[in-house]
């Protein structure tokens, strides 16, 4: 499976995950997730305009995609995940963002 095929792209896919209402989170992210009845996992990142200007939002998304690639195997197969970024993420460097990501994933896998 190509990692590029493991991203949520369509709005209807995001809405299905939101409607299921299974959540987890910390100060940096709110994580929505649901079973997707597929053999692979998919992930999406959401950063609203309230968080920051476009340049900063895009930088955070690039970092999150890289963190996801590095820790791809830590998320369970067969689920859709949507990470909603909170305003606290703007002040974080790469390592802190990675720690926050791993914290949410670890709480999810308990």
N, C-alpha and C positions, 0 to 999 in steps of 0.2 A: 504494500500500500504506500503510495506516494504521500508524503506529509502535506503537500499542497491540497490534496483531496480531503484533508482532515480539518477543514475550517468551515464554520457555518457562514453562509453567504447571503441567503435569502431571508427577508424579513419574516416570512411565514415560519421559517425554522426557529428563529429567535422567539417569536410569539408562542410557539408550542412549548418551548422550554419555560418561558415566563408563566404560562397558564398552569403548568404542573405545580409550581410554587414550592419546590424543594430547594431550600437555600442553606447557605453556610457563609461565613465571612469573617472579616477582621476590620481593622481601622482603614485599610487600604482598598479592599475589594469586598463586593458582595458577589457570591457565586451562586448562580442558579444552575440546576442540573436535572436531567431526566434520562431515563432509559430510552435508547433510540432504535432498538430492535435491529441493529446492524452488527456486523462483526468488528467494526472499528469505532473509535471515538472521534468526536468532532468538537471543536472549540471555537468560540467567538469572543471578541473583546469589544466592550462598549465604553466609550468615553463621551460624555455629553459636552455641549458647548459651555455649560456652567463651570466645568472643571478648569479649562484654560483655553488659550488661543490655539488656532489650528497647528501651528508649528510645534507647540509643546505636546498637544494631543497626539500628533503623528510620531513624535519622538518616543512617547510612552508606549504607543502601540508597537513600534519597531522593537523596543526593548522587550515587551511582553511576548512577541512572536519568537524572539531569540531564546528567551527563558523557557518558553513552551517547547521549542525544539530540543533544548538541552535536557529537559526533564520530561520528555515525551512519555517515557515508560512508567512514570509514577501515577498517571491518571488511568483509571480503569477503562477497559475496552467496553464497547456497547453503550456508552453514554454520550449525551450532548452536554457541553459545559459552556456557560456564558459568564464571563468575568466582567462585572460592572465596576469600573474604576471610580473611586471617590476622590475628592479634592486633595486629600492628604498625599496622594501619589505624586503630585507635582513637585514636592520638595525632596523626594527620595532619589538617591543615586541608584545605579544599576544593582549593586549588591543588596541594598535595602529592599528594592523592589523584588529581587529574587527571593530574599528571605520571607517577605510577605506572601509571595506566590506559594512558596513551599509550605508555609504555615497553614494556609487555607487547604492545600492539598492533603497535608498530614491530618488535619482535623476531619476532612472528608473521608479519609480511609480508615478511621477508627472503627 
